[in-house]
C-alpha cells in the first residue's frame, strides 16, 4: 500500500506518555501502538496535537519521533509532526527524517502575525530540510485564503492536507483550486468525517485510536463503502467521547484520551498545562459511562 493510500484511511494521532514525574515514558505506547496496528489503523502520527506537540520541548519531540519509529518498526507508516519557530521546525524535520519517518506533517504556524506569503516561505524552508520526504500540511485556519492554500499545496513535496477547519464548503473550493495530486484528509476526527467525505476528502485523523481503534477503522470502512447511515450510527456511539474532548474550548482534548487510557490500565500520565487536567467529576463520570456502555471496561 502506498503512502497516499494509507492517508485515505485512519490517521491515528498518538498521545505522548509521561511518567508520574512528568518525564517522557515512550515504552507506555507499546500496547497503544500494537492495538492500533492490530485493528487496522493505516498510519500513525507522532508529535500531533493529541500528542501535546506544543507542550513538548524540541528535544522531547525528537525523542518521541525516534521512539515511535522504533516501536512501530515499519509495520505501518509513521508521520512526524514538525513546527513552531522555524529553526526548531527545521531541526525536528531533520531529526525525524533520520529517525525514519515516512512523511512530515507541518503544523500551521501559531504566530499571531502570519502572512500568507510567510507561510509559503516557512513550508519551503522545511521542505529544503526534509529532502525527498513527503510533506503533509496541517491546516487549522483557512483564513489565509484560497489563493494561499492552493499555492502552498503546489509546493514541491507536498502530497496532502489535513483539513482541520469546520468549513466543508471552503474545503470543496480548496480541492477544486489545488493540484489534483493532493490528498485531502479530514482533520477533525470521526465526527466531521462524513461532511468532509461528502465534498471530496478521504480518511480522517483520530485520537480515539489510542483507546478504541477498531471503532475508528469501522467508521472509515463504512464511509469508503458509501454507507453513510452506518457511519453516522457508529459515530453516534462515540459522540460522548468527542464531546468531552471538546469541553473547555478544546482544553479537555488530550485529557479525555489520557483519562480513558488510565481506565484501560494503560496510564500515560497527566496532560500538561495549559490543558484541562484532571477532568472534572462530571466529565469523568460521563467518560466512565461511555467506556462501560461500549464494553471497553467492565
C-alpha positions, 0 to 999 in steps of 0.5 A, a space after each residue: 500500500 502506498 503512502 497516499 493510500 494509507 492517508 485515505 484511511 485512519 490517521 491515528 494521532 498518538 498521545 505522548 506518555 509521561 511518567 508520574 514525574 512528568 518525564 517522557 515514558 515512550 515504552 507506555 505506547 507499546 500496547 497503544 501502538 500494537 492495538 492500533 496496528 492490530 485493528 487496522 489503523 493505516 498510519 500513525 502520527 507522532 508529535 500531533 496535537 493529541 500528542 501535546 506537540 506544543 507542550 513538548 520541548 524540541 528535544 522531547 519531540 525528537 525523542 518521541 519521533 525516534 521512539 515511535 519509529 522504533 516501536 512501530 518498526 515499519 509495520 505501518 507508516 509513521 508521520 512526524 509532526 514538525 513546527 513552531 519557530 522555524 529553526 526548531 521546525 527545521 531541526 525536528 524535520 531533520 531529526 525525524 527524517 533520520 529517525 525514519 519517518 515516512 512523511 512530515 506533517 507541518 503544523 500551521 504556524 501559531 504566530 499571531 502575525 502570519 502572512 500568507 506569503 510567510 507561510 509559503 516561505 516557512 513550508 519551503 524552508 522545511 521542505 529544503 530540510 526534509 529532502 525527498 520526504 513527503 510533506 503533509 500540511 496541517 491546516 487549522 485556519 483557512 483564513 489565509 485564503 484560497 489563493 494561499 492554500 492552493 499555492 502552498 499545496 503546489 509546493 514541491 513535496 507536498 502530497 496532502 492536507 489535513 483539513 482541520 477547519 469546520 468549513 466543508 464548503 471552503 474545503 470543496 473550493 480548496 480541492 477544486 483550486 489545488 493540484 489534483 495530486 493532493 490528498 485531502 484528509 479530514 482533520 477533525 476526527 470521526 465526527 466531521 468525517 462524513 461532511 468532509 467525505 461528502 465534498 471530496 476528502 478521504 480518511 480522517 485523523 483520530 485520537 480515539 485510536 489510542 483507546 478504541 481503534 477498531 471503532 475508528 477503522 469501522 467508521 472509515 470502512 463504512 464511509 469508503 463503502 458509501 454507507 453513510 447511515 452506518 457511519 453516522 450510527 457508529 459515530 453516534 456511539 462515540 459522540 460522548 467521547 468527542 464531546 468531552 474532548 471538546 469541553 473547555 474550548 478544546 482544553 479537555 482534548 488530550 485529557 479525555 484520551 489520557 483519562 480513558 487510557 488510565 481506565 484501560 490500565 494503560 496510564 500515560 500520565 497527566 496532560 500538561 498545562 495549559 490543558 484541562 487536567 484532571 477532568 472534572 467529576 462530571 466529565 469523568 463520570 460521563 467518560 466512565 459511562 461511555 467506556 462501560 456502555 461500549 464494553 471497553 471496561 467492565 
